[in-house]
Amino acid sequence: MDAEINLPERSYSYLVQEFSSRLAVAMSYEDAQEIMNFFFPVTMPIRSLEGMVSDLCDDVDRYYKEKAPPEVSPEAVITVATVDKKGVVIRRSGTDQTVAEVVPSDLDKPGKKKMATVISTYVTARYLRKPDDVVGEVTDHQSCNSRPKAQNKITWGSLTEVPETTVARLKKAVDQRLPQGNELVCILDGERSLWALVYAYFRSAFFVLDIFHVLEHLGKAALCFHDQGSPQAREFVTERLRMLLQGKAGRMIGGLKQMLTKHELSNGARHSVNQVIGYLERNRKHMRYEICLAKGYPVGSGVIEGACRNLINDRLELTGMSWKIQGAESVMRLRAVHINKDWEAFWIYRRQSERRRLYGIEDSSSSDIRDQELPCAA
């Protein structure tokens, strides 16, 4: 009878596990506990919630390793790969607190954050634009309904894997979304370690420096010459952005050097401008935005920025939280399932794989108690 109804190993049914884990990846464990205890006639300890999410960590890994490649639309001729890093506050070892705890006041001291490697890849159609179109989008926040949507997108992040392993995952996902004839574009910020790593896996890609990171540096330089929020500071950034989009990166950098010699600046301001110039010179070969516009390539890493926000910020950086490494890893993996819109497919996989493991039943068409529970609950 246990095998017939696919009785789980834990004392909570798969339905309760699915409900509770869905809550736990969207809100704090305390809030998830309150909701579960309200709707179900049980008192579910927070450690049980943590344990259920932790149980799913390896299953998520196996699910994505076994998941079939997606079908790529013929119109989506550009495959995009992006990588970024995001810090997660890690609690000090030797504490016996719940996953969400008050962050120590010395947060800014070294060793309080561990960097997670976040990856994302998708396919898209060409998006041909002119420099003024991009200027309007990034400086005036003008929306464009003609922008093609990202398709077959997948996001992943990890604290416990070394970056090489996570980027190897990206390579497999990209290969599944790179049919013959597609053009591969890699968009990154200016972190050297990531550039070297991604180069090793995607040697034939067209590499692009994220335009929004460039704008951040130009904004820092603008404040060395003009007041914050002034029209002059805005025009400073807009003028140089337009030059970059027109393929005049060298002239733009040269102009900054001339301004540095002609203006009397404080030591701090001079140091800031020199840092911006150094950043632009190091990444000049990846600022071929005129080619991107001509070929319809993306120039910004909005997808990976959104991935970092959805995967980490919206859950792991809730007010006053710090984490054990494995606890944060489990939540990140389960949030990836939600972000990738694989929740239902994953839970079918989870129940079937547990049926095989616990009872040796390989028939995936066997009835599942969840099929009866949900209609009854409705």
C-alpha positions as a printed Julia matrix, in Angstrom:
378×3 Matrix{Float64}:
   0.0    0.0     0.0
   2.92   2.37    0.71
   4.17   1.77   -2.82
   0.7    2.12   -4.32
   0.17   5.61   -2.89
   3.88   6.5    -3.17
   4.21   7.22    0.54
   7.18   9.58    1.06
  10.12   8.91    3.32
   9.37  11.97    5.45
   6.29  12.25    7.63
   4.83  14.96    5.39
   3.07  14.08    2.11
   4.54  15.25   -1.18
   1.67  17.71   -1.43
   2.63  19.31    1.89
   6.3   19.22    0.89
   5.52  20.95   -2.4
   3.36  23.61   -0.76
   5.82  24.32    2.03
   8.89  24.45   -0.21
   7.07  26.76   -2.62
   6.44  29.13    0.27
   9.97  28.75    1.63
  11.63  29.89   -1.6
   9.42  32.97   -1.76
   9.52  34.21    1.84
  11.28  33.71    5.17
  10.99  30.36    6.88
   9.07  32.04    9.71
   6.41  33.38    7.33
   6.19  30.06    5.51
   5.78  28.25    8.84
   2.96  30.58    9.87
   1.04  29.98    6.63
   1.53  26.2     6.74
   0.43  25.99   10.37
  -2.65  28.04    9.54
  -3.86  25.9     6.63
  -2.78  22.44    7.81
  -3.66  20.8    11.17
   0.0   20.33   12.05
   2.72  22.3    13.78
   5.58  22.34   11.31
   8.9   23.33   12.9
  11.21  25.61   10.96
  13.87  22.91   11.0
  11.43  20.62    9.19
  10.98  23.28    6.52
  14.75  23.63    6.23
  15.11  19.87    6.01
  12.55  19.56    3.21
  14.24  22.26    1.15
  17.63  20.64    1.77
  16.29  17.25    0.64
  15.43  18.75   -2.73
  18.91  20.15   -3.44
  20.34  17.05   -5.12
  17.08  16.3    -6.93
  17.18  19.74   -8.56
  20.72  19.02   -9.75
  19.7   15.66  -11.22
  16.56  17.11  -12.8
  18.53  19.66  -14.82
  21.18  17.13  -15.8
  18.48  14.84  -17.2
  16.16  17.49  -18.65
  15.72  17.26  -22.41
  17.1   20.11  -24.55
  14.53  22.74  -25.59
  13.32  23.28  -29.14
  14.78  26.54  -30.44
  12.6   28.77  -32.61
  13.97  29.36  -36.14
  13.59  33.13  -35.63
  15.82  33.07  -32.55
  19.17  33.23  -34.35
  21.21  34.71  -31.49
  22.24  32.7   -28.42
  23.29  34.79  -25.43
  25.36  33.63  -22.43
  25.94  35.73  -19.31
  27.78  35.23  -16.01
  27.94  37.34  -12.87
  28.78  37.05   -9.2
  26.69  38.01   -6.2
  27.58  37.97   -2.5
  25.53  36.15    0.15
  25.96  36.93    3.85
  27.22  33.78    5.57
  26.84  33.35    9.32
  29.77  32.59   11.56
  30.33  28.9    12.25
  29.47  27.48   15.64
  26.13  29.27   16.0
  22.88  27.43   16.64
  20.41  29.88   15.15
  17.76  29.44   12.51
  18.65  30.2     8.91
  17.4   33.77    9.19
  19.29  35.58   11.91
  20.23  39.13   12.74
  23.26  40.2    10.74
  26.2   41.25   12.95
  26.98  44.95   13.11
  30.45  44.37   11.65
  29.02  43.29    8.28
  31.51  45.39    6.37
  34.46  43.45    7.78
  36.03  40.84    5.48
  34.74  37.29    5.44
  31.06  38.03    5.94
  30.02  37.35    2.35
  30.62  34.43    0.02
  30.32  34.97   -3.7
  27.81  32.93   -5.66
  28.37  32.39   -9.39
  25.17  33.08  -11.36
  24.68  32.05  -14.98
  21.94  32.54  -17.54
  21.5   31.77  -21.21
  18.72  32.34  -23.71
  18.01  32.71  -27.42
  16.5   35.73  -29.12
  15.79  37.27  -32.51
  17.85  40.12  -33.93
  17.08  43.59  -32.62
  18.44  46.19  -35.03
  18.81  49.67  -33.54
  20.55  52.99  -34.03
  22.7   54.74  -31.39
  19.93  57.23  -30.58
  17.53  54.34  -29.95
  19.83  52.92  -27.29
  20.51  56.34  -25.77
  16.77  56.85  -25.4
  16.34  53.43  -23.77
  19.14  53.66  -21.22
  19.12  57.37  -20.35
  15.47  58.33  -20.83
  14.05  54.9   -19.89
  12.03  54.79  -23.1
  10.31  51.45  -23.55
  10.21  49.69  -26.89
   7.46  47.22  -27.73
   9.4   45.85  -30.69
  12.16  44.36  -28.54
  12.18  40.57  -29.06
  11.66  38.5   -25.93
  14.22  36.09  -24.53
  13.27  32.48  -25.25
  14.35  29.15  -23.72
  15.96  31.03  -20.85
  17.55  29.09  -18.02
  19.14  30.47  -14.85
  21.35  28.79  -12.26
  23.48  29.87   -9.33
  25.73  28.2    -6.81
  27.75  28.96   -3.69
  29.2   25.47   -3.22
  30.4   24.8    -6.76
  33.67  26.29   -7.93
  33.06  28.87  -10.69
  34.55  26.52  -13.29
  31.83  23.93  -12.56
  29.05  26.5   -12.81
  30.4   27.87  -16.1
  30.65  24.27  -17.37
  26.92  24.03  -16.67
  26.48  27.17  -18.72
  28.44  25.58  -21.57
  26.08  22.58  -21.63
  23.0   24.83  -21.55
  24.42  27.02  -24.33
  25.2   23.99  -26.51
  21.55  22.95  -26.15
  20.48  26.41  -27.36
  23.04  26.83  -30.12
  21.68  25.17  -33.26
  23.77  25.27  -36.38
  23.85  28.78  -37.77
  23.14  30.59  -34.51
  25.53  33.36  -33.39
  26.84  33.23  -29.82
  27.17  36.42  -27.77
  28.69  36.56  -24.28
  27.88  39.61  -22.14
  29.92  40.25  -18.99
  30.95  43.06  -16.68
  34.6   43.98  -16.26
  35.68  41.34  -13.71
  38.88  39.82  -15.09
  38.51  36.38  -13.5
  35.14  35.9   -15.19
  36.45  37.02  -18.57
  39.31  34.51  -18.41
  37.01  31.7   -17.36
  34.34  32.36  -19.97
  36.97  32.79  -22.69
  38.15  29.25  -21.99
  34.68  27.79  -22.61
  33.4   30.06  -25.4
  36.35  30.88  -27.61
  34.25  31.49  -30.73
  31.76  33.86  -29.07
  31.4   37.59  -29.68
  32.23  39.18  -26.31
  30.48  42.34  -25.15
  31.12  44.52  -22.1
  27.79  45.24  -20.43
  26.81  48.78  -21.37
  25.2   49.43  -17.98
  28.48  48.79  -16.14
  30.12  51.25  -18.52
  27.43  53.81  -17.68
  28.12  53.35  -13.96
  31.78  54.2   -14.51
  30.96  57.15  -16.74
  28.59  58.37  -14.02
  31.45  58.28  -11.5
  33.63  60.3   -13.84
  30.82  62.83  -14.45
  30.6   63.59  -10.72
  34.26  64.55  -10.71
  33.51  67.43  -13.09
  29.86  68.3   -12.42
  27.37  68.36   -9.56
  25.3   65.27   -8.9
  21.95  65.39  -10.66
  22.87  68.41  -12.75
  22.02  68.66  -16.48
  25.75  68.93  -17.17
  26.45  65.58  -15.5
  23.65  63.95  -17.46
  24.91  65.4   -20.74
  28.46  64.27  -19.87
  27.29  60.64  -19.69
  24.92  60.84  -22.67
  27.53  62.35  -24.98
  30.09  59.65  -24.19
  27.53  56.88  -24.44
  26.64  58.07  -27.93
  30.32  58.05  -28.89
  30.68  54.45  -27.69
  27.64  53.35  -29.67
  29.11  55.02  -32.77
  32.36  53.05  -32.44
  34.42  55.96  -31.09
  35.67  54.35  -27.87
  39.26  55.43  -28.46
  38.28  59.06  -29.04
  36.08  59.02  -25.94
  38.88  57.67  -23.73
  41.3   60.21  -25.19
  38.87  62.99  -24.37
  38.71  61.88  -20.73
  42.51  61.96  -20.54
  42.55  65.51  -21.9
  39.95  66.63  -19.37
  42.07  65.1   -16.63
  45.03  67.29  -17.61
  43.07  70.48  -18.25
  40.91  70.56  -15.1
  42.1   71.19  -11.61
  40.74  68.29   -9.56
  41.23  67.1    -6.02
  43.4   64.06   -5.48
  40.33  61.95   -4.83
  38.58  63.09   -8.0
  41.73  62.6   -10.06
  42.09  59.08   -8.69
  38.47  58.3    -9.59
  38.86  59.51  -13.16
  42.05  57.51  -13.55
  40.2   54.41  -12.35
  37.46  54.97  -14.92
  40.02  55.47  -17.7
  41.81  52.28  -16.66
  38.55  50.32  -16.7
  37.66  51.58  -20.17
  41.13  50.91  -21.59
  41.25  47.36  -20.19
  37.9   46.54  -21.74
  38.14  48.59  -24.92
  38.25  45.55  -27.21
  34.89  44.44  -25.82
  33.16  47.77  -26.42
  32.38  47.15  -30.09
  28.84  48.4   -29.7
  28.58  49.64  -33.28
  28.94  46.01  -34.4
  26.32  44.9   -31.88
  23.81  47.42  -33.22
  24.53  46.46  -36.83
  24.1   42.74  -36.11
  21.16  43.1   -33.75
  23.06  41.83  -30.71
  22.12  42.83  -27.15
  24.48  45.3   -25.45
  23.31  45.01  -21.83
  23.2   42.23  -19.27
  19.75  42.99  -17.94
  18.94  39.27  -17.94
  21.78  38.32  -15.59
  21.12  41.34  -13.37
  17.52  40.2   -13.13
  18.71  36.66  -12.43
  20.86  37.84   -9.52
  17.96  39.83   -8.14
  15.42  37.0    -8.49
  17.73  34.2    -7.45
  19.46  35.88   -4.51
  18.32  39.38   -3.54
  14.6   38.69   -3.32
  15.05  35.81   -0.87
  18.57  35.49    0.5
  18.94  39.21    1.2
  15.73  39.81    3.1
  16.25  42.18    6.03
  18.58  40.87    8.72
  19.42  37.51    7.15
  22.55  35.43    7.12
  22.93  31.82    6.06
  24.74  28.58    6.39
  26.34  27.8     3.04
  24.37  24.62    2.38
  21.1   26.24    3.44
  21.63  29.11    1.02
  22.61  26.67   -1.75
  19.41  24.66   -1.31
  17.2   27.75   -1.48
  19.05  29.06   -4.54
  18.58  25.79   -6.43
  14.89  25.61   -5.64
  14.42  29.26   -6.58
  16.05  28.43   -9.93
  13.32  25.84  -10.51
  10.68  28.52   -9.88
  12.41  31.2   -11.98
  12.87  28.77  -14.89
   9.13  27.9   -14.75
   9.95  24.25  -14.12
   8.09  23.87  -10.83
   5.38  21.45  -11.93
   7.72  19.38  -14.12
  10.27  19.18  -11.32
   7.76  17.9    -8.78
   6.55  15.22  -11.18
  10.19  14.21  -11.57
  10.71  14.34   -7.8
   7.77  12.06   -6.98
   8.68   9.59   -9.71
  12.34   9.44   -8.73
  11.42   8.88   -5.08
   9.01   6.09   -6.11
  11.88   4.38   -7.93
  14.28   4.88   -5.03
  11.94   3.77   -2.23
   9.86   1.1    -3.94
  11.63   0.14   -7.14
   8.65   1.14   -9.3
   9.82   2.3   -12.72
   6.39   2.83  -14.31
   6.1    6.61  -14.54
   2.46   6.3   -15.61
   1.38   4.95  -12.22
  -1.27   7.05  -10.54
  -0.01   9.51   -7.97
  -1.87  10.52   -4.86
  -1.27  14.17   -5.78
  -3.59  13.69   -8.75
  -6.35  12.9    -6.27
  -5.42  15.39   -3.55
  -5.46  18.59   -5.57
  -8.92  18.15   -7.16
 -10.33  17.16   -3.77
  -8.72  20.19   -2.13
 -10.12  22.45   -4.87
